[in-house]
Structures are given as C-alpha cells and as structure tokens.
Amino acid sequence: MAFPAVVSLRCAVQQYAWGRIGLDSAVASLSQSSNKDFTLQPDQPYAELWMGTHPKGPSIVGSSEHAGIPLSDFIAKQPECLGSKVRAKFGDQLPFLFKVLSVNKSLSIQAHPNKAHAEQLHSVRPDKYPDPNHKPEMALALTPFEGMNGFRPVSQIVNFLENVPELKAVVGEENAASLSAALNASNGNGSSEECRAGLKRCLSAIMNKDINEMTSKLEALIARLKAEEAGGQDLSQSNGLLVLRLYSQFPGDVGCFVSYLFNHITLQPGEAMFLGPNEPHAYLSGNCIECMACSDNVVRAGLTPKFKDIPTLCEMLTYLPSTAEERIFPSKTDPNDPYITIYNPPVPDFAVARVKVPADQTSYSLRAEDSPSIIIIIEGQGEVAHPSLPNGQALSFCKGSVLFLSANQSLALNLTNGLLAFRAFCPLD
C-alpha cells in the first residue's frame, strides 16, 4: 500500500478547566471549522489542540486509504518519512508536539527540567514525572497573549519589597535587606551571583512560608488592594491588578505573592517567547500556538490544585533576572521567502515557521524541509497537490485543517483569500 507524502490529521481537543469558553476559544473555533465530528458546547472550556504522536492525545490520519490509524503508526510503517537527519538524532519518532492553546485563567507556576534532570525525576517519581525527556517550549501569540516568564529585574523586585509590606513580611526582613544590599553592591547589575542567591532565598521563603501566616498576609494584601482600587487608585503599575485577578482564580494561593518576582508579559500577535529548561513561567490569558519537545514533564509550585514540588522547583531554577522585553523571542524573515517568519529556538527538537501569504496570491509553494512537518491553517482555504496523492487527487484544506508532510517534500498550494499557517519542523544541520 502506497504512503502519500502529505495527509490530513484529526487532532485531539483537551477540555481542561482553564480553557477559554465556547467560540471564545481558538481551539474550539478551529476545530468546529475543520472537523465535522466536532460538536461545540458553547458553555464548555476548550483548552488545547494537540498535533503529534503523544499518547495522551495522538493525532489520527484523516485522509487516504490510511485514514483512521494513529500518526505514530503511519510513521512506524514508513519511518523514512522522518528524514535521515531526524532518524539519526531522535530515532524513528516525531521529536516535537505542536499545539494550539486557549487560556482563560492562569496555568500553574512551573518550570521544565533539562534532559538529565528529567531522567532523574522520572526514575525517582515516575507517577509525577511520566517520561524521561526534557520539555523546552515556545509560545507564539495568535491574539494578545499574557504570561509570566522569568525573574524581573532585581531593582523592580526590591522596589516591590519596599512598597508592598505584605510581600516583605512573607519574604522576611533579612532576605529583603540581603537582596537590596546585593543589588547595591553590584552597582545596579542584578545578574551578580549575590543577587541570584538573594532571589533564590526570597522565592524559597515565599514558597515555604507557614500556610496560615502566608494566607493572613495575602488576605491583608487583597483587602488593601481592593480598597485602593475602590478609591480610584491606579494599580496597573504596581502589579495589583494581576494579584487581584490571580486571587480571584486561586484564592489563598502562594502564586499571588510569587507574581511580584516574575516578569508580566503581553505578547502581540506574531510575537513569541521561548521557555528553556529551569525558567519559571505561567500562561495567563489568550490564544497561542505552542511547540515543544514531545514530553509532559512539568515541575509545579503554585496557581494549581495539582501536585506541587516546591523543593525541586526552588532548587532547579536559573534565577537569571531580565526585563520583560528581553523575554520576547526574536524572529527573522526568511531571506529566501518574504512570506515566512522563522522562530528557531536553541534546541534541536523543533522550530516554527509562520507563513503569511497575501489575499491576492492564488498559488504558493511550501518548500521542502529535511525533517517532517506539521502544518495548521489559521486563516485561508484551498487545495494542496502532490504527486504521491492517489490518482492525482488534491487535498482540500480550510481554517483549522492540520496536515502532516514528510521530510524532503515540497507542497503546492492553490489558495483562496490568502493564507495564515504555522509549520513545526526540526532545524537540524
């Protein structure tokens, strides 16, 4: 039986409680447009669309005589579709997981272990750390997308400690004074070893504070912020609005205090952030494309009812401060194709291409990569043609369609009203 180089995929929808509701969710909107078997429940959350081979949400081949089999089986039957470079590096498996995320309320404060640490955690606690792989990931905004990412500049944190008495009480006078002294000693350069050690002490103090004392200080903070808001004070520059929102979603959670330590970022459509190993983060709101190594390893420590591993998280973080602007991941226009923007993080597992073709162009050729690709259509419709399709047939696509393209294969597209698509692939040299 012949294997076509391009097939459509039916992809798993995850309805986690933090997802956006009904058609406010890009996950729901894309699924309703492209999947005739999808039934929208307008009052239900739709959080994630998984595109790949992860066993928690495997994609299913939706076209050709192979329709109905998992993508992992399709690849196993013809591993050459991965290309020689991917097979040499990762074996006969797809190394990335591609997603659409629709976030209505905060995901957990978390970080991902590096490869060696993931293997260690998996060997000791396989019930909590289900596989030995690392999980670098990247988020690309489809709408304004809000998150926390990495430690704020130390000067900002010291300012909060001086002006938010409840935070200072939870951190402790000694830890607050030590961080301020380290900042002064570094002449304002908060990346010194002393500043990083001070950040670690402050975070550990917050995370390990007696629950009753932490809750008491948090309730006092919330009462004060609500009174200031009612009195017409502007809380937007003091982290107050974020703290009130997090408290409304997770009352009494230590993550409300932790938000004073982390950068608060809003990506605009087309902007991205990369989340490398040992970097703290939390997604807060919006719709995005996400790509990651094929793993589900997460170390959580706040804003979640799930298992929290506070000692592991506090020990593993890099404690490297930065500005919010420095956390926006740089992209570049492809020098050979002005319609492609490349987001290429410092990992071999994945890169993402944003493909934006104007409405007046009715044809476009998606170039070959020496790795497999997964492509999701965000806007546009048309047909793809490829010699491997049976009997010269074309494969139609529309908003929400997902395609798997084998390595070393280009793809001719006939377009109606332009195209916005994202393509995940492996950037191996």
Secondary structure, DSSP 8 states (H G I E B T S, - for coil): ----SEEEEE-EEE--TTBEEGGGSHHHHHHHHH-TT----TTSEE-EEEES--TTS--EE-SSTTTTSBHHHHHHH-GGGG-HHHHHHH-SS--EEEEEEEESS---EEE---HHHHHHHHHH-TTTS--S----EEEEESS-EEEEEEE--HHHHHHHHHH-HHHHHHH-HHHHHHHHHHHHHTTT-TTSHHHHHHHHHHHHHHHTS-HHHHHHHHHHHHHHHHHHHHTT---TTTTHHHHHHHHHHSTT-THHHHTTTEEEEEE-TT-EEEE-TT--EEEEEEEEEEEEES----EEEES-SS---HHHHHHH----B--TGGGSB--EE-TT-TTEEEE--SSSS-EEEEEEE-TT--EEEE---SS-EEEEEEEEEEEEE-TTSGGG-EEEE-TT-EEEE-TT--EEEEEEEEEEEEEEE----
